[in-house]
């Protein structure tokens, strides 16, 4: 059965580069919501309050469902945020935020130099970033007669469903979590097994 998903940061990493005496410090980490991304950015700003610029970009979600954000943070328009976001878009990652902090070294880099410096800082940090795969999951509820218990347990196992809770009253009631991609196939097989008498009820969705 399907266990597809997408790659996300497995932790936080920081890489520092020097370009003509300016320091470019790229910090990358996970952000499963816009609020998490903003908190990450605020934490980096608080850690290095004396920096000249804190340029950031983030990408929350993956594929067709993505929220993006960025800022040049005082650098000439288009020279900092857009190249960092472009690197993020090309990294095949979801739920990620990056802050490139600059300490100005006294020499202006020019428009092209800034684009290269910010883009390279983001690229090097993402190349070193540890990754893990996130599989979107949903919670389902099932209620069914006892004779189907063992067969439904086998179906749940086949579809990578983890039983969270079960109770035994007049019928068996259980709650399980499984990859969202497996929901339709499981529902079809449960319906076939029970001649249409039982159907999983989707209760919520998360990304754990």
Order of alpha helices (4+ residues) and beta strands (2+ residues): beta-beta-beta-alpha-beta-beta-alpha-beta-alpha-beta-beta-alpha-beta-beta-alpha-beta
